Amino acid sequence: MHPLDHVIWKALTTRQAQFAERHDQACRFIPEVASLAAFLEPTARGYESLAGLVEAGKTVALSLDEPYEPRQGWKLVAAAPMPQMVHEGGLPDVSSDADHEIVELGAADISEMMALTALTKPGPFNKRTYELGTYLGIRREKKLIAMAGERLKVTGYTEVSAVCTHPDHVGHGYARVLMSEIMARIYRCGEIPFLHVRGDNVRAIELYRSLGFGQRLVSQLAILRKLES
């Protein structure tokens, strides 16, 4: 099995186990860290195990091999094909059309990080997501206008995530600059960058391909809400 198969499960049971909650055959990140969850297999037992970790009315995000099939006790909130892309080597030369300073982001920046991700919707981002790895940002007039960081970590690989730019500041190459710096740091740790992207996000996929990422597989994103008993 490839290290990036069932990557959420592997992250939660290995390098990021300190952020995990587990019940029988299911795992999930602590809700304040991330909404991602996984189970050994998408069986009745798998979903029952997951139900033991989720409060009624709350949602979790799964990465499935096949499109979600209705399960008792769950409502599908959103679904989409989700390509997994892996960097194929060689960092590109990057530049932006404006001066910029890259800053590391942390607990003091969380309100701005939450506001930017809520506006741009790069994927699930919660108030403790920044604890999963390095997060970098660019500011203009003291306001956070772009960011990128790390999320899932498994043996030999680290995920690039939360890549986003404020709509008023797109077109300056900020995402490319931030991603390249995150990728360089991952490589310096002896690991390979990978990422996930919605299949309909054509602009993002084009950016990632230009940076040297190639599609490895397509999983199925399913955001589920647990129903009242």
Order of alpha helices (4+ residues) and beta strands (2+ residues): alpha-beta-beta-beta-alpha-beta-beta-beta-alpha-beta-beta-beta-alpha-beta-alpha-beta
